Amino acid sequence: MLGVYRSDDAGRSWLRVNDDRHEYGRRYRAVAGDPRIPGRVYVATDGRGVVYGEPR
């Protein structure tokens, strides 16, 4: 399934961090983790700016 995923166990399992209503155009230019805040990720989208997510 297309989406943005994260792994907390070195890639053994994956959790989708977006959903079908929040695809942000499905075109991502860059994805980067924040080295200062564990779990935070930034996604540069195609024309919709930069969005970020972090665990709840």
Protein Blocks (a to p, Z undefined) as FASTA:
>chain_A
ZZddddfegolaccdfbdfklnnoopafbdcddfklghiacdddehiapaddddZZ
